[in-house]
Amino acid sequence: MSTEAAHANTDAPRPSTAWSTGSRVWHALLAAMIAAALITQLVLLITGGADVNSGHAETQAPLGVRLLRLFSYFTVQSNVFVLAVALTLALNPRRDGRGWRVARLDALLGITITGVVFDLLLARLVHPVGAAWWVNLGFHRLAPLMAVLGWLLFGPRPRVDWASVAKALSIWPVLWIAYTFVHGAITDWYPYPFLDVTELGFGAAFRNALLVLVVAAVLAVIAKALDAKLKPTPA
């Protein structure tokens, strides 16, 4: 090998280093975007502005109730999951662990469902303007797109096993559905029209909730297949 070739090989970035840097930057940007959207939404809520999830200001409700409702939305919880996972990957792109795998998969499934359900069912119901428009863009458009693309590009993988799939489907989504119906029965407030028992009846609302779980299960199986098929990330 010539001296020039040896020097070129020395200067070339190692694939693992390039992947690690790309993952850190991508997930740091994702975390910063969600954090900015969440902080902006909190400021809007505190100052009597719009809640982008409902499409209007809820100034008649006490601040504590408004905050509780904000964090009752599947959208917001999914974004918080993605924010937490993105921060860990910005710090350590090779992050692993049994609990982390479940959180990572829940974040991926939740934010994917958020994007799909918003496009299919909710986008026509909300018309945010000003700062709320940007919050809506972050929560419902950018976060799903960046989270899914980040997982496809940077992994880390393999991380999706059947134990993680079972826990990801049986813990947070089930708890959220149970909380939503109990909270709604007490307050007559439901985060989404397709879960509103007062309008649809419990049977129809519960059927819609189960449909969301079925969609999550299908997405989890797809994620498991892709996680096994795509190239493992550098060690």
Secondary structure, DSSP 4 states (H G I P E B T S, - for coil): --HHHHHHHHHSPPHHHHHHHHHHHHHHHHHHHHHHHHHHHHHHHHTT-EETTTTEE-TTS-HHHHHHHHTTSHHHHHHHHHHHHHHHHHH-TT---HHHHHHHHHHHHHHHHHHHHIIIIIGGG----THHHHHHHIIIIIHHHHHHHHHHHH---S---HHHHHHHHHSHHHHHHHHHHHHHHHHS--SSGGG-HHHH-HHHHHHHHHHHHHHHHHHHHHHHHHHHHSPPPP-
